[in-house]
Amino acid sequence: MKRRDFLAATAASALPLACRRQPEFPFPGELVGPDLPTGHWVRGGLFPEPDHYEPVSVLIVGGGVAGLSAAWRLAGAGLDDFRVLELEAVPGGTSRAAQNHVSPYPWAAHYLPVPDRGNHAVLRLLKECGVLQGFDARGEPLFAEEATVRSPEERLFAYGQWWEGLYLRAGSSPEDERQYHAFFQEVDHWAAYKDAKGRPAFSIPRSRCSDAPEARALDGLSFGAWLEARGLDSPRLRWLLDYACRDDYGSRLDTTSAWAGLFYFAARKQGPGEDSRPLLTWPSGNGFLVEHLRRVVGDRLSCHTLATAIRSGKDGLLVTTWDGLNQRRRGFHARRVIFAGPQHVARHVIEGLSAARPASTRIRNAPWLVANLTLRARPPESGFPLAWDNVPRDGEALGYVVATHQSLRDHGPTVWTWYRPFAGPDCDAERARLRAMDWPACARMVMEDLRPAHPDLEKLVTRLDVMRWGHAMVRPAPGLLWDREFLALSQPFGSIHFAHTELSGLALFEEAQDHGLRAAEEVLAALGRPGLSWR
């Protein structure tokens, strides 16, 4: 064969392969965090002892909102001898954020309901961040205008166009409207409820909620069963309530406690018959709050660090860690430990915990897929204009929020943060399904979901990055939230204290903060440094 014939044949044979290798999408992207391989090492338990244990008064394992809030509280009490260990490259957990040339953007949690005047901890944090600007004549807090979600807040895509709000009134029947009002009359009943001690049935955080039998009884059945018992079967209403369950809990009507379903609405009410409290948000979502907490912690934060074993030692606790950045073992001898990670990790790390607290195995965590799409321009719209929160009525995703919404930039480049809970009944199966998805599969899911509302969106996307959250949020399953053994999981285990949203059964910023403060104040009391509570 002559050289030119060989080259021609080689080129011809390579042509189909080259065609097959053409990228599916005209934009780049990647899978980013969390660090699943390192996180899963802890299951093996094959970590040798470190050569040396550094003394520290308090070691906080986990740099999410709960761990950072615990550190914030310790620092506020003047206790500076603490360390915070975080597996990831950045702290914040599901409240972490990132930034590109267009805007900061969230990687999950992206808002706070405006706190009432009784939520002292959140108000303290917002004041430190410059968001709380004072109180009105009634004593209600006033917030910086730029942090309050501006109009339009939300819209729904249905019947080929966008509609204002999340409840689809177009085409609704008189029976749909009757059931809608009947449901919110029930919400008003619980929003007005006070027990014999004056506590509300529903409040944020849930440590302020009543434990009266009539309130606790709601946890004994699913939200779906509660609706059925009241004849509330309007498809429009049930879609809205199912959306709420997927949005806050990663679950569906039949896998969500009725207590949690009503909490979603009643805890955010300003009062019976009144609207829900406004929302606070920032381009980086709750990453704005995390950044303030991170600055408080300063160089006492060690990222890329995995706690692999915690056991009792002489005069304290011995903690073995793996420093992934420097590829070395590191030990700590702590007087107290605050474990601010999930229980499925605690069972593997803390010696003796699994046998002592079997109730932790009842906790189920919903996986989520979150994508950030950078756009060179906005797509054309049909119907109601672009809002902060943009939700499709069809499909399994929750839609997207617009990172540049608060900046009053309604044209030009932007970043959309898109959310999809994997809300099937079996969390383990859903997690395996998510883990099996590579970047092209994730990008395909995102674009297929957005295409009905934005047919030409692909031409505007310059980058699409994806985060796979394997254990994004605890599911408030029927019977879990008021179970005695579940509630006991927040109690100290020897000199180890616990702080995490899981311990509330509600994956909210305020719950993480509340548990972080509780654990820190337990530690302060144990170390002989009690003071006035921030909670």
Secondary structure, DSSP 8 states (H G I E B T S, - for coil): --HHHHHHHHHHHHHHHHHHTS-SSSS---EE---HHHHHHTTT------S-EEEEEEEEE--SHHHHHHHHHHHHTT---EEEE-SSSSS-GGG-EEE-SS-EEESS---EE---TT-HHHHHHHHHTT-EEEE-TTS-EEE-GGGB--S--EEEEETTEEEESSS--TT--HHHHHHHHHHHHHHHHHHH-B-TTS-BSS-SSGGGS---HHHHGGGGSBHHHHHHHTT---HHHHHHHHHHHHHHHS--GGGSBHHHHHHHHHTTBSSTTS-B--EE--TTTTHHHHHHHHHHHGGGEE-SEEEEEEEEETTEEEEEEEETTTTEEEEEEEEEEEE-S-HHHHHHHBTTHHHH-GGGGG--EEEEEEEEEEESS-----BS---SEEEESSSS--EEEETTGGGT--SS-EEEEEEEE--SS-HHHHHHHHHT--HHHHHHHHHHHHTTT-TTGGGTEEEEEEEEEEEEEE---TTTTT-HHHHGGGS-BTTEEE--GGGTTS--HHHHHHHHHHHHHHHHHHTT-------
